[in-house]
Amino acid sequence: MTEETPGFDEQQPDVPSGATSDDAEPKAASSEEEAAPAGDTGQDVALVAQLDQARTALNERTSDLQRLQAEFQNYRRRVERDRIAVKEIAIANLLTELLPVLDDIGRAREHGELVGGFKSVAESLESTAAKMGLQQFGKEGEPFDPTIHEALMHSYAPDVTETTCVAILQPGYRIGERTIRPARVAVAEPQPGAQTVKADESADADDKESGGPDEG
């Protein structure tokens, strides 16, 4: 004969009608899956922020590099320009000191004294000066230009129509476009009244060709 313990009933979990206990487990799993994407979204936002920050830093460094490169190029051009200017000044100073020697060589050549070994040395010196850029200028018969000529003598001549260099007393020298010594010259101007005389002669010639003035 079995005895029943009063008040003890086997308790079963409450399960909704029409559902089994196995149906509760997928709901818990689905809740965990729904919570996972929220964490992933936060990580994506952080990564995007870091990427933007890295791009900003890269753009700043690129701008700095471009600015430094431009400054360096300007510096190189300035140094090269200064180097060329210093070299030209040094050459001009050297050649200026040699001008009296070249004048002596020119006078010796005019008097027929440039002979023998002295001639060879003189021509070598002139050739070296020319290689360094020295150019001689000034010729008889060219118009007087106060920017490159220095008039030491002045006269009048009936056969010139403008102020003209009639004698080169000392040649001028230049290096490129820079004049290191003007040509010292003697100049001649048209004879005063010569233009009036020529104009009268031209008028008379025109009258003769046309048969003289009309008689009233």
Order of alpha helices (4+ residues) and beta strands (2+ residues): alpha-alpha-beta-beta-beta-beta-beta-beta-alpha
